[in-house]
Each structure stands twice: as C-alpha cells, then as structure tokens.
Amino acid sequence: MMGLADGWYVPAPLTAATERAGAAMSAVQAAYSYPRTQFDVGGSNLGLLIAGDVGSAVRASGQDGYRALLRAAGALAQHACSAGAASGLFCRPVRAMREGLLEAAAGAPASYDALYLVLAGRPRFTWFDYDLSPH
C-alpha cells in the first residue's frame, strides 16, 4: 500500500478514521508461528487478516455455517492473492499463526477468530517464474 504508514487499517474505504497507527507487521511477526529465519514477515509490505464471527455462523447454520465461513475466507484469500499477483506482488496465504496474539494486536472484536492471514510484498527477484496452469 503506497503512502500508508505501518498500522492497522479496515480494508475499505481506507480513511484516517479506520486507521490505528503502530508496528503492525512486528505484531504479525510475533504471531507468526515460524521463526524469522524461515520467513521474515517484515519483508512483506502488507498483511491482510481475514477474521470472522465463527460462533454466530455456527449458531445461525450449524456446521454448514462454519464451513461456509471458512470457504468465504479461503475465497477472499485466493482473490487477494490473485489480485496481488496480477499487480506483481508475492502473496502467501498462511494459517501458521498464534490466533489469539494476532486477534488482540489487530483489535478484533472478542467474538471474532482469525481465519486466514495473507502476506504480500514485492518479490526480491522477478526472473523466477514458471507456468503452473494446466495445458
């Protein structure tokens, strides 16, 4: 995100009213369950936390509500990664996180659970590409 300071933002619209300044990516690194030597979150320019009210989904529709919430979160992560890749970003959806730490750092409502985290940034090199599509 060009021109935005490190912090927590509500995705749309990005306004000063929806911002909370702070070391967001440091908090994401602390919540990431792999050590910095395996993946340095600070190398990512953007972390997209996808969270939802699992309890409400289950109360409304039982296990089908839970599954639907997870499918919607996964689809959102896929769309974010596709849009990022189309813009030249490296995107990595992850579930390897300490959910409670990340939820608290993001200021998520108490009823919300972290479902996915998408880390995105500019790749260090651009020559390493290959076609993974079926032929």
Summary of the structure (lengths in Angstrom):
residues: 135
radius of gyration: 15.9
end to end distance: 34.2
largest distance: 48.7
contacts: 335
relative contact order: 0.20
helix: 41%
strand: 21%
